[in-house]
């Protein structure tokens, strides 16, 4: 599916909820009020989630499919191994509004999880996971294993760094 097809599909899902006080948010879960909440922003988020799932299908590991998009889908994966890391990855991606171009790819994220001191021991000490995802610090990975773009270091700007480079004679 392309973006336009996703948008049409999502619009149909939301149309079925009109006139209710509360309704489930399609695909990603949760609830909303069709009469009070900003439905346009929810539709955009659901479309972004579906596009992220499509992207992950093409770019993620074959044994970690599909990308879970709801809390329930993620929770069912939390039994250890690659599925557990996939659940955390999906939650992290959700926190970035499913912006898969901004978020680190699955492999880099998984290596960061393996290096994190807050990762569950049963995941961190799994020899297969250690081999497949060599522990490597991922800047921006917070204590909830959610990635946030690292903030630039205070006082360092592109101009400051470039001005300290000696000029050619």
C-alpha angles and dihedrals in degrees: 000000000000128000095270092051090049090050093051091047093049092047089055091050092052094043089063089061098055118126097026126117093223130010137175115260105244119244099352099051132224125100136271140180110246089203098047112023125080097261093183092063091047091051090051090051093049090049090049090051092051091047090050090052090051091048091048090050088058098037108025127084115285093232092055102061140172111025106240112235105183134057091247093051090050095046092053089060096055100103098105134271127062093330090060092052088046090056091052091045091052092050090049091049090049089054088059090050089255093295095160092175091061097039121081113259119260096262094052091044092050092050088051091050090051089054096046118107091216096058114115112263093234089060099036094048096046104120093208092053091045090054096043095043109030108208110260127162112251112206110229097027104132132204090273090055089249116136119230124180106264113251115239113258112263115261095013117109132160088256092052093050094046094047091059092058111099114245120241114259 
